[in-house]
C-alpha cells in the first residue's frame, strides 16, 4: 500500500485529491496539511512514501518546501500537483527535487499513475514536460528572461500579472508589503519592464498567465 501525504491549503482541493487516490485501491492517505509549518510538524512523527504538494502555499511556497526537503536529504518523494501550466513551474520543481509534476483539473487517472510511479522512485513527466526537457538540453542558449528570475520573483510576477494587489500578495505569501515591493522592483529590472501593465503583457505573451 502506498502511503500518501497531502499538502494543499484548499480543503476542497485536498478532498478531491484524497477521493481520487483512495478510489485507486492501492493508495492510502496518511495525513493532510495546509502549509509548511504543519507539514514540518507532521513529518516529525509521521511517515509517508509520497508527498502530494501544491506550489501555491501560504508563506513558504511549494518550491521552497522542495528546496528544504532536498537540503535536508529527506527520503520522502514529492509529486507537485498545481493549477499553474507546466511550462511555468514544472522544470523548476524538478530541479528543486520533485519527482513529478501534474496539473490540477487533469485526468484523475494521470494523478494516480503519477503517485504510483513516484512511489517506485521513478520520475513522472508528461509528454509536454519531456519535450521541454529535450528543448532545454538541445538549445541551452535559448533562455527566456523570466527563467532567470528566482522562484519567489517568478511567484510575485505571476501574482501581479493575475491582478493581485501588492498588499494581497504580501498577505498571501506572509511577507511584508515592503519585501514584495522589492521583489517587484527586481522583476521589472530583470525583465526590462517599466510598470505592472508591461509586466502583465509580458506574462500573457509568455504563457505565464491566461490572457
C-alpha positions as CSV (number, residue, x, y, z in Angstrom):
1,X,0.0,0.0,0.0
2,X,1.3,3.4,-1.0
3,X,1.2,6.0,1.8
4,X,0.4,9.5,0.5
5,X,0.6,12.8,2.4
6,X,-1.4,15.7,1.0
7,X,-0.2,19.3,1.3
8,X,-2.6,21.9,-0.1
9,X,-4.1,25.0,1.6
10,X,-7.6,24.4,0.0
11,X,-9.7,21.9,1.8
12,X,-11.9,21.2,-1.2
13,X,-8.9,20.5,-3.4
14,X,-7.5,18.2,-0.8
15,X,-10.8,16.3,-0.7
16,X,-10.9,15.9,-4.4
17,X,-7.3,14.6,-4.5
18,X,-8.0,12.3,-1.5
19,X,-11.1,10.8,-3.1
20,X,-9.3,10.2,-6.4
21,X,-6.3,8.5,-4.7
22,X,-8.4,6.4,-2.4
23,X,-10.5,5.1,-5.3
24,X,-7.3,3.6,-6.7
25,X,-7.4,0.9,-4.0
26,X,-3.6,0.7,-3.5
27,X,-3.1,4.2,-2.1
28,X,-3.9,5.3,1.5
29,X,-3.9,8.9,2.7
30,X,-1.9,9.0,5.9
31,X,-2.1,12.8,6.5
32,X,-3.3,16.2,5.3
33,X,-1.7,19.5,6.0
34,X,-2.3,23.1,4.6
35,X,1.1,24.8,4.9
36,X,4.8,24.2,5.5
37,X,4.8,24.6,9.4
38,X,2.0,21.9,9.5
39,X,4.0,19.7,7.1
40,X,7.2,20.1,9.1
41,X,5.3,19.2,12.3
42,X,3.7,16.2,10.7
43,X,6.9,14.8,9.4
44,X,8.5,14.8,12.9
45,X,6.2,11.9,13.8
46,X,4.6,10.6,10.6
47,X,5.9,8.6,7.7
48,X,4.8,8.7,4.1
49,X,6.0,7.4,0.7
50,X,4.8,10.3,-1.5
51,X,4.1,13.9,-0.7
52,X,1.4,15.4,-3.0
53,X,2.4,19.0,-2.9
54,X,0.8,22.2,-4.2
55,X,3.1,25.0,-5.4
56,X,1.0,27.9,-4.2
57,X,1.1,27.6,-0.4
58,X,0.8,30.5,2.0
59,X,4.1,31.6,3.4
60,X,6.7,29.2,2.1
61,X,5.7,28.1,-1.4
62,X,5.8,24.6,-2.7
63,X,9.1,25.4,-4.3
64,X,10.5,26.5,-1.0
65,X,9.4,23.2,0.5
66,X,11.1,21.2,-2.2
67,X,14.3,23.1,-1.6
68,X,14.1,22.5,2.1
69,X,13.4,18.8,1.8
70,X,16.2,18.4,-0.8
71,X,18.7,20.2,1.5
72,X,17.7,18.0,4.4
73,X,18.2,14.9,2.4
74,X,14.6,13.8,3.0
75,X,13.6,10.3,1.6
76,X,10.0,11.5,1.1
77,X,9.4,11.7,-2.7
78,X,7.4,14.8,-3.8
79,X,4.8,15.0,-6.6
80,X,3.7,18.5,-7.4
81,X,0.1,19.0,-8.3
82,X,-0.5,22.6,-9.4
83,X,-3.0,24.9,-11.1
84,X,-0.2,26.5,-13.0
85,X,0.6,25.3,-16.5
86,X,3.6,23.0,-16.9
87,X,5.7,25.5,-18.8
88,X,5.7,27.8,-15.9
89,X,6.8,25.7,-13.0
90,X,7.4,22.1,-14.0
91,X,11.2,22.3,-14.7
92,X,11.8,24.5,-11.7
93,X,10.1,21.9,-9.5
94,X,12.0,19.0,-11.0
95,X,15.3,20.9,-10.5
96,X,14.3,21.6,-6.9
97,X,13.8,17.9,-6.2
98,X,10.3,17.0,-7.2
99,X,9.8,13.5,-8.7
100,X,6.9,14.7,-10.9
101,X,4.5,17.4,-11.9
102,X,0.9,17.2,-12.9
103,X,-1.8,19.9,-13.4
104,X,-4.9,20.2,-11.2
105,X,-8.1,19.6,-13.2
106,X,-6.5,17.0,-15.4
107,X,-7.4,13.3,-15.8
108,X,-7.7,11.7,-12.4
109,X,-6.1,8.6,-13.8
110,X,-3.0,10.6,-14.6
111,X,-2.7,11.6,-10.9
112,X,-3.0,8.0,-9.8
113,X,-0.4,6.9,-12.3
114,X,1.9,9.7,-11.2
115,X,1.7,8.7,-7.5
116,X,2.4,5.1,-8.3
117,X,5.4,5.9,-10.4
118,X,6.8,8.4,-7.8
119,X,6.3,5.8,-5.1
120,X,8.6,3.5,-7.1
121,X,11.3,6.1,-7.1
122,X,10.8,7.0,-10.7
123,X,10.3,10.4,-12.3
124,X,6.9,11.2,-13.7
125,X,6.7,13.7,-16.6
126,X,4.0,14.3,-19.1
127,X,4.9,14.4,-22.9
128,X,4.8,18.2,-22.7
129,X,7.4,18.3,-19.9
130,X,9.5,15.7,-21.7
131,X,9.5,18.0,-24.8
132,X,10.5,21.0,-22.6
133,X,13.4,19.0,-21.1
134,X,14.6,17.9,-24.5
135,X,14.5,21.5,-25.8
136,X,16.4,22.7,-22.7
137,X,19.1,20.1,-23.4
138,X,19.4,20.7,-27.2
139,X,19.1,24.5,-27.1
140,X,20.6,25.6,-23.7
141,X,21.5,29.0,-25.0
142,X,17.9,29.9,-25.7
143,X,16.5,31.2,-22.4
144,X,13.5,33.4,-21.8
145,X,14.1,36.3,-19.5
146,X,11.8,35.1,-16.8
147,X,13.7,31.9,-16.4
148,X,16.4,33.9,-14.8
149,X,14.1,35.0,-12.0
150,X,14.3,33.4,-8.6
151,X,11.4,31.2,-7.5
152,X,10.0,34.0,-5.3
153,X,10.4,36.6,-8.0
154,X,8.6,34.4,-10.5
155,X,5.8,33.8,-8.0
156,X,5.5,37.6,-7.5
157,X,5.4,38.1,-11.3
158,X,2.6,35.7,-11.7
159,X,0.5,37.1,-8.9
160,X,0.9,40.7,-10.1
161,X,0.0,39.7,-13.6
162,X,-3.0,37.9,-12.2
163,X,-4.3,41.2,-10.9
164,X,-3.4,40.9,-7.3
165,X,-2.5,44.0,-5.3
166,X,0.8,44.2,-3.5
167,X,-1.0,44.1,-0.2
168,X,-2.9,41.0,-1.1
169,X,0.3,39.3,-2.4
170,X,2.1,40.2,0.9
171,X,-0.7,38.6,2.9
172,X,-0.8,35.5,0.7
173,X,3.0,35.0,0.9
174,X,3.2,36.0,4.5
175,X,5.7,38.8,3.6
176,X,5.8,42.5,4.4
177,X,4.5,44.8,1.6
178,X,8.0,46.3,1.5
179,X,9.5,42.9,0.7
180,X,7.0,42.3,-2.0
181,X,7.8,45.7,-3.5
182,X,11.5,44.7,-3.6
183,X,10.6,41.6,-5.5
184,X,8.5,43.6,-7.9
185,X,11.4,46.0,-8.5
186,X,13.8,43.1,-9.2
187,X,11.3,41.6,-11.6
188,X,10.9,44.8,-13.5
189,X,14.6,45.4,-13.7
190,X,15.5,41.8,-14.8
191,X,12.8,41.8,-17.5
192,X,13.5,45.4,-18.6
193,X,9.9,46.5,-17.9
194,X,8.6,49.8,-16.6
195,X,5.3,49.1,-14.8
196,X,2.7,46.5,-13.9
197,X,0.9,46.8,-17.3
198,X,4.0,45.9,-19.2
199,X,4.6,43.1,-16.7
200,X,1.1,41.7,-17.3
201,X,1.5,41.8,-21.1
202,X,4.8,40.0,-20.8
203,X,3.3,37.3,-18.6
204,X,0.4,36.7,-21.0
205,X,2.7,36.6,-24.1
206,X,4.9,34.1,-22.4
207,X,2.1,31.9,-21.2
208,X,2.6,32.5,-17.5
209,X,-1.0,33.6,-17.0
210,X,-4.1,33.3,-19.1
211,X,-5.0,36.4,-21.1
